[in-house]
Amino acid sequence: MSDPPDTVVDQVISLDQGGGMGGLPSKQIVNGADGSARARAIGVGDRLWTLDGDRTVHTAVVGVAAVKAREVVDVVTEGQAFTVAPDQLLSTRDGWIAAGEAEGSVVAWTPPRKLCRTRLTILPGYEFGYLVGATCADGTVGKNYASLVVNDEGFAAKYAECLTAATGLPARLEPVTRPSGFLQCDVPGFRVRVVSSYLADVLRQYVGGDAHHMRQGFPRVVLKDLATFEGFLDGYADGDGCRIKRWDARMIISANVPFLAEPAVIIGARFTPRTGMASQLVVTDRWQRRGTFVAEEHPVHLMERQSATVSEVRRHTATGAKPFTLYTYRLEPHAGFLVSGHLVRAPR
């Protein structure tokens, strides 16, 4: 922990001078914009990851100091641990707290392994609504991908077009075969699949965290405006719905009753769940005349700020005459930075 520094520092503060500066031991990993690095290797001009609200952004190092200290603490959270000065501040729901006093606190955290992935600019509108609706009806959201496999080429083509328009990700159709339980043979179909852990995570966020069709919640993010909601209805109906020949209306079908109950209220329709089988919701083409739609604002981007509970704080005191060398940074425009995904900053 007291290895000589690899980078130039503004000053070295002795034990007599120091106090209240925080800092990280030389070998502690810091989440840099160009990859993880040891604290002693961080220099002026380097960019570090931080959290600005619920999004991850960069902040720049404008000064580095080496601080001598005789005590550090290991902060242990859910499955992770990192080492800092006892007075290094950690971000919590109620403000900043010293690391040495953080046991039992809930601190701000984001998965460090996801920091370097590509972030998408998602555009609300009809295409976005269609993407969400079709995914809720017939799509699959994996750990790091989203896909749709259907028999209808036109449906798959529209899904691919809307996915690209809403997210910027290139999407294309692939001919596939899949088994048919009714026909007892493989039938031709079409697949659209894009690999993006960001898209997979944000789609799960829209439906409440679990994208399984029987457990997903209604994605209220599609209530941003009428165009987005109409796109959602079209996408869901193309996946799990059909036109009604007797009048100008569509029927959407799901065994997930709580999911269907919410759009029923939004379109002002009567909805009677069916016990033990899939329920049906009739969406008339003139539902907008009822005046029941009310726009809502919900985040379209991925909320990357998560939380972790500090389960233990372990103190270590330097033995002998050699103290710990801790590194502290001055940063702009954000004073905080991420250590093993946890948001920290030096005391003021």
WOQUIMO-V649041 format. One record per residue. RES is the residue in one small letter. PHI is phi as a letter, one per 20 degrees, with the letter a starting at -180 (none if undefined). OMEGA is omega in degrees with one decimal (none if undefined). Layout:
RES:PHI:OMEGA + RES:PHI:OMEGA
//
This chain:
m:none:-177.5 + s:d:178.1 + d:f:178.1 + p:f:-176.3 + p:f:176.7 + d:e:-174.1 + t:c:179.9 + v:f:179.1 + v:d:179.5 + d:f:-175.3 + q:a:172.1 + v:d:-175.5 + i:d:-177.4 + s:f:177.3 + l:f:-178.7 + d:f:-179.6 + q:f:-166.9 + g:f:-178.0 + g:p:176.4 + g:m:-180.0 + m:d:-178.3 + g:m:176.4 + g:p:-179.5 + l:c:174.7 + p:f:-168.4 + s:g:-174.9 + k:e:179.5 + q:f:-178.2 + i:e:176.5 + v:d:-178.6 + n:e:178.2 + g:e:-179.3 + a:f:179.8 + d:e:-180.0 + g:p:-178.6 + s:f:-179.7 + a:b:175.6 + r:f:-176.3 + a:g:-176.7 + r:f:-178.2 + a:e:-179.3 + i:f:-178.9 + g:c:178.4 + v:g:-178.3 + g:n:176.8 + d:f:176.6 + r:d:178.9 + l:d:174.7 + w:f:173.7 + t:b:175.9 + l:d:174.0 + d:d:-171.2 + g:m:179.8 + d:d:-179.0 + r:c:175.6 + t:e:179.7 + v:b:178.6 + h:d:170.2 + t:c:-171.9 + a:d:177.0 + v:e:178.9 + v:d:177.6 + g:a:179.7 + v:c:175.1 + a:c:174.5 + a:d:-175.0 + v:d:176.0 + k:e:-179.2 + a:b:-178.5 + r:d:-178.0 + e:b:171.1 + v:c:177.3 + v:c:169.1 + d:e:176.8 + v:d:-176.3 + v:d:174.6 + t:d:-174.6 + e:f:176.0 + g:n:-178.8 + q:c:175.2 + a:b:175.9 + f:b:-173.3 + t:d:-179.1 + v:b:173.1 + a:f:-179.3 + p:g:-178.0 + d:e:174.4 + q:f:-174.8 + l:e:176.4 + l:d:-179.9 + s:e:177.1 + t:c:178.5 + r:f:-176.3 + d:d:-179.4 + g:p:-177.1 + w:e:-179.2 + i:c:178.6 + a:f:-176.4 + a:g:-178.9 + g:f:-178.8 + e:d:-168.6 + a:e:-177.4 + e:g:-178.3 + g:n:-179.0 + s:f:174.8 + v:d:-172.4 + v:d:179.7 + a:f:-175.1 + w:b:171.5 + t:b:-177.1 + p:f:-176.3 + p:f:-178.7 + r:f:-179.8 + k:d:-174.4 + l:f:-173.6 + c:e:-180.0 + r:f:179.5 + t:f:176.8 + r:e:-175.3 + l:e:168.4 + t:e:-174.3 + i:e:-175.8 + l:d:175.4 + p:f:-179.8 + g:p:-176.2 + y:g:-176.2 + e:f:177.4 + f:f:178.6 + g:f:179.7 + y:f:178.2 + l:g:-178.0 + v:f:-178.9 + g:f:-179.5 + a:f:178.1 + t:f:177.9 + c:f:-176.5 + a:e:-168.7 + d:c:-173.8 + g:e:175.4 + t:c:177.0 + v:d:179.8 + g:e:-179.3 + k:f:-177.6 + n:c:179.7 + y:b:170.6 + a:c:-177.4 + s:b:175.6 + l:c:177.0 + v:c:-176.0 + v:b:177.5 + n:e:-173.8 + d:e:-178.6 + e:f:179.9 + g:f:177.5 + f:f:-179.9 + a:f:-179.5 + a:f:179.2 + k:f:177.6 + y:f:179.4 + a:f:179.8 + e:f:-179.0 + c:f:178.5 + l:f:179.6 + t:f:-179.0 + a:f:-175.4 + a:e:-172.8 + t:d:-174.9 + g:n:179.5 + l:f:176.6 + p:f:-180.0 + a:c:179.2 + r:b:179.7 + l:e:172.5 + e:c:174.5 + p:f:-180.0 + v:c:169.7 + t:c:177.8 + r:b:-175.6 + p:f:174.9 + s:d:178.6 + g:f:-178.4 + f:f:-177.1 + l:e:-179.6 + q:l:177.8 + c:a:176.0 + d:f:179.8 + v:c:180.0 + p:f:177.4 + g:b:-177.5 + f:c:-179.1 + r:c:169.5 + v:d:-177.2 + r:b:175.6 + v:c:178.6 + v:e:178.5 + s:a:178.2 + s:f:178.0 + y:f:179.2 + l:f:179.6 + a:f:-179.3 + d:f:-176.8 + v:f:175.8 + l:f:175.9 + r:f:177.7 + q:f:-178.2 + y:g:-174.1 + v:d:173.4 + g:n:175.0 + g:o:-178.8 + d:c:-175.2 + a:e:175.3 + h:f:-172.7 + h:g:-179.5 + m:e:-178.5 + r:d:-177.9 + q:f:175.0 + g:e:178.1 + f:f:-176.7 + p:f:-175.7 + r:f:175.1 + v:f:-178.6 + v:f:178.6 + l:e:-178.9 + k:g:177.6 + d:b:-176.9 + l:f:-178.7 + a:f:179.6 + t:f:-179.2 + f:f:176.2 + e:f:175.8 + g:f:177.4 + f:f:180.0 + l:f:179.5 + d:f:-179.2 + g:f:-179.8 + y:f:-179.5 + a:f:177.5 + d:f:179.6 + g:e:-176.4 + d:c:179.6 + g:a:-179.9 + c:a:174.0 + r:f:174.7 + i:d:-174.3 + k:f:-172.4 + r:f:177.9 + w:b:-175.4 + d:f:-177.2 + a:a:174.3 + r:c:175.0 + m:d:172.7 + i:d:-166.3 + i:c:175.4 + s:a:172.3 + a:e:177.6 + n:e:-173.1 + v:f:179.5 + p:g:178.5 + f:f:-178.1 + l:f:-175.3 + a:f:-177.4 + e:f:176.3 + p:f:176.5 + a:f:177.7 + v:f:-176.5 + i:f:-179.3 + i:e:177.8 + g:m:-177.4 + a:d:171.6 + r:f:-176.8 + f:c:179.1 + t:d:179.9 + p:f:177.1 + r:d:-176.5 + t:f:173.1 + g:m:179.0 + m:b:-177.3 + a:f:178.3 + s:e:-175.9 + q:c:176.0 + l:c:179.5 + v:e:180.0 + v:d:179.0 + t:f:179.3 + d:f:-178.0 + r:d:-175.4 + w:f:-177.1 + q:f:-179.8 + r:f:180.0 + r:f:178.3 + g:m:-175.7 + t:e:-177.2 + f:f:176.1 + v:c:-178.4 + a:f:177.7 + e:c:177.2 + e:d:175.5 + h:c:-178.0 + p:f:175.5 + v:e:-179.9 + h:f:178.5 + l:f:176.5 + m:e:-171.4 + e:e:179.2 + r:f:175.6 + q:d:-177.9 + s:c:177.1 + a:b:-179.0 + t:e:177.6 + v:f:-176.7 + s:e:-175.9 + e:a:171.4 + v:c:-177.7 + r:d:-177.8 + r:e:176.8 + h:c:179.1 + t:d:179.5 + a:f:178.6 + t:d:179.6 + g:m:-174.7 + a:e:-172.9 + k:e:179.9 + p:e:172.9 + f:f:169.6 + t:d:-178.0 + l:d:-178.7 + y:d:179.2 + t:c:-172.1 + y:c:165.4 + r:e:-170.7 + l:c:174.2 + e:b:2.3 + p:e:-178.1 + h:d:-177.4 + a:f:-178.6 + g:e:176.4 + f:b:-174.0 + l:d:174.3 + v:c:-174.1 + s:l:178.8 + g:n:-177.9 + h:e:-178.5 + l:e:-179.2 + v:c:169.8 + r:b:178.7 + a:f:175.6 + p:f:178.6 + r:e:none
//
